[in-house]
Amino acid sequence: MAFNWQTFQTRALTAVVFVAVMLTGLLWNHWSFFILFSLIHFGCWWEYFKLTEKNYQAAFHIYTKLGFMLLGYGLMLWFCGDAYRLGNYLISDNFSLPVSAAGFILAITGIFRQGPLHLHAFGMALLGIFYISLSWGMMISLYTTTDLYLRSTYFVFSPGTLPILVIAGIWINDTMAYIVGSLIGKTPLSKVSPKKTWEGTVGGIVLAVVVTGLLAPLIMTGRIGQAYFVFVASVALLAAVTGTFGDLLESKLKRMAGVKDSGSLMPGHGGFLDRFDSLLPATVFVWIYIQLLRV
């Protein structure tokens, strides 16, 4: 295939803008983080509805779509910690329930206005609350988790360190899996994503664990010892493995819908779900893993 300079420029420029926006949201402060993932939340929902409608040849009323988005957003707000206040009002205590209630009313209104209810499509919409909103709620929770006492070891993090660890593990895994797969990949991983190979997948996971572990001293605060390395490596391992399954899941949804990309947010790179499909399940499993370690 001949090299297309214009396509390369478009993809490169889009990637630079994407990285700049992500780093600003991740590193500025807790409000930039919250705004970033609020936008990602609604973007993922919009594309999820598009895929669901194509998969089941159904059409959701706009009220139904907005209702489910707000219902899920209320769940996401419930995970906001003490740092998220508007004046003296905690977002989790004062805004989560009203937002969810407004979403529920909108969703019910839309269901009655759209005519016959497609049960399978409606069921998929309900799953979106767990697939999208619960995941991003847990991501908000990870941002404010700064001190952990896990199995007799006290870990100290800067705010936002845990989300960065998860995202770094996934990005390194994706990059290394592509490189290793391009060099030595021969065995297809799944029919859902024919370009992925077992060699690339395993190589990406191993290198994600090693590289993220080696980067730990740059992003961890306090004493760096074996326990820190083991913890960081285990988070990277969990993020890389579950992120791979997340990528395959979204590829399956797109294949069922007969589309290449979930959206067109980023020319040459796809939409919200294309960019964050791996992060959705990885966030959930890392959050659960940390809660289990606390026991």
Buried (B, 14 or more C-beta within 10 A) or exposed (E): EEEEEEEEEBBEEBEEEBEEEBEEBBEEEBEBBBEBBBEBBBBBBBBBBBBBBBBBEBEBBEBBBBBBBBBBBBBBBBBBBEBBBEEEEBBBEBBBEEBBEBBBBBBEBBBEEBEEEBEEBBEBBBEBBEBBBBBBBBBBBBBBBBEBEBEEBEBEBEBBBBBBBBBBBBBBBBBBBBBBBEEEBEEEBBEBBEEBBBBBBBBBBBBBBBBBBEBBEEBBEEEEEEBBBEBBBBBBBBBBBBBBBBBBBBBBBBBBBEBEBBBEBBEBBBBBBBBBBBBBBBBBBBBEBBEEBEE
